[in-house]
Amino acid sequence: MILETILIVGIIIGFLNSRSITLADRTISGDYFLISSKSQVINLIISILMFLGMISTFALIIWGFVYLKWYFPIIGIIVSTILCQQNLVGKLFLFKELTHLFLNILVIAINSYLWIIKLL
C-alpha cells in the first residue's frame, strides 16, 4: 500500500505542477520560462529540471501500469484531473517559479525511487 500511495501522490503533484506551468505560460502569451539573468548554467539546469519533471510524470504512470494493478494509475489520473479544476485546487494557481522547480524535483525523486526499487 505504501508504493501505491507514493505513486498516486507523485502523479497528483506532477499533474498539478504541469497545470500550473501551463496556466502561467498562457497568462503571459507563451513566454513563461524560468530564466535567470545571472547565468547560462542556471538556465540550463532549470530547463533540464522542467523537462525531467514532465517526463517523470509520464514515467510514473507507466510504472503504475507495469508494477501495480491497473486501477492505481487510473485513480491517480482521475484525482489529479479533479483537483486541477477551477473549483478545487485550481483556485490556488498560479504557483511561483521556485515552487515549480521544487515540485519538479519532488516528482523526479519519486519517479527515480519507484523505478530504482523495482529494478534492483
N, C-alpha and C positions, 0 to 999 in steps of 0.2 A: 504493500500500500504506500510505502514511502516513495518508491520510484514513480508510481502513478501520480502522486501529489506533486512531486518535483516537475514532472512532465507538464501537467496542467498549469502549474504556476508559471513555468517557463514560456509556454505558449501564450498565456494571458499577457505576460509582461511584453513579449515580442510584438503581439498584435497591438497593444495599447501604444507602445513606443512608435511602431510603424505608422499608426493612425495619426499620432500627434505630429510626427515629422511630415506626413502628407499634408495635414492642415496648415502647418507652418509654411510649407512650400507654396501652398495655394494663396495664403494671405499676402505674400509678397511677390506674387506673379512668377513663381518658378525660380526665384533667385535664392531660395533658402539653402544654405550650405554652411556648415560650421567652419568658418575660415578665421584663422588667427593672422593678424597682420605681422606678428612677431617673427614667425619662422616658417619656412617651407617644410621643414621636418615635421613640425606640429601639424601642418595642413595634411601632410601625407599620412601621419598616424591617425588623424581624425577620419580621413577618407577610408582608410583600411578598416577602422573600427565600425564605421557605418555600414560598409559592405559586408563585413563578417557578421554584424548583428542581423542583417537581412537574411543572409544565408543560414545563420544559426536557427532562426525561427522556422525556416523550411526544413532544416535537418532535424529539428525536434519532432516535427510532425512525422517525418519518415521514420525516425527512431521509434516513435509510439506505435506505428503500424507494424514495424518489424518485430519488436520485442514484447509488446503488450497486446492485450485484446483490442480489437479494432475500435471499440466504443470509447476508450480513454482519449485518444486524439480527437475524436468527434466531439466529445464533451468539452474538451479544451477549446476547440474552434467555436462551438456554439456559445459557450460562456464568454469568450473573447468578443465575439460579434455583438452579443447583447450588451456587454459593458462599454463598447465603443459607441453606442447610441447616444444621442444628444441628451436624453432624459436621465442618463446614469452618469458614469464616469466621464462621458463625452463632454460634460459641462466643465470639467476641470482643465480641458485642453486650452491653451497650448502649454506643453511642458517647456522648460527653459533648455538652453543649449547644453549645459552641464548635466542636466537630468537625462537628456537623450544619450549622452556619452556614457553615463553611469548605467542606464538601463541596457544599452548595447553591451557593455562589459559584462553585466549580470547574465544576460541571455547567452552570450558566448561561453561564459563559465559553466552555466547549467548544461548547455549542449555538450561541451567538452567532457564534463563529468559523466553524463549519462552514456556517451559513446565509449569513453575510456573504460568504465566499469564493466560494460558488456563485452567489449572486445578483448579485454585482458582476462 
